[in-house]
Amino acid sequence: APSREPQWLLTTALCHPPSRSLIPVSPLSTANKSLLGGGGGVDGCIHEAAGPLLKLECSTLRGCETGEAKITCGYLLPAKCVIHAVGPVARGKPEPSDEEELKNCYKNSLILAVENKLRSVAFPCIATGIYGYPSEDAADVALGTIRMFLEENTDKFDRIVICPFMKKDEDLYLQRFPQYFPLDTDDDSDVYVSELL
């Protein structure tokens, strides 16, 4: 049986792109299939902050298919590793296959974290930017997948952070957290907000 309840492992921290704030946990890069950091958003920020050696290592990985995840060193980041996952291109109307691929992004990233003994991981809102996955649907997929994984792997993590770039997405996750990670408190929202940044 898990030694801790999953709800005590999940927090959120709002990341503001202009400040390029980074937290000392292994971040997840929402990459394109080449993994070469050519995109903007989270992927571009991570590549810029990690330095040119990250792109060099990514060039040796032979890309990454949608729903899969790969791991590299963190280089100049305050984290040991970066996990790269490629989300589905939904363009506002996700198909069942898109949902499965998005679930696999989270699940495969968590598997890599466990295999590499990473105790803390930060997830962005995968595929909700230019890939067009609706934020509400993506939040349900993310939280449901993380919850299911933690049911069997609670002792493998110290912290999992959901790190939205926009306030509206942070508000959405704070609304959804109690559905997937209920707490026995009168005011759940304060418990879920992290003071990491």
Secondary structure as GFF3:
##gff-version 3
##sequence-region A 1 197
A	DSSP	three_ten_helix	6	8	.	.	.	ID=ss1
A	DSSP	beta_strand	10	12	.	.	.	ID=ss2
A	DSSP	three_ten_helix	17	19	.	.	.	ID=ss3
A	DSSP	beta_strand	26	30	.	.	.	ID=ss4
A	DSSP	alpha_helix	41	50	.	.	.	ID=ss5
A	DSSP	alpha_helix	52	58	.	.	.	ID=ss6
A	DSSP	beta_strand	69	73	.	.	.	ID=ss7
A	DSSP	beta_strand	81	85	.	.	.	ID=ss8
A	DSSP	alpha_helix	96	115	.	.	.	ID=ss9
A	DSSP	beta_strand	120	123	.	.	.	ID=ss10
A	DSSP	alpha_helix	135	153	.	.	.	ID=ss11
A	DSSP	three_ten_helix	154	156	.	.	.	ID=ss12
A	DSSP	beta_strand	159	162	.	.	.	ID=ss13
A	DSSP	alpha_helix	167	180	.	.	.	ID=ss14
A	DSSP	alpha_helix	188	192	.	.	.	ID=ss15
###
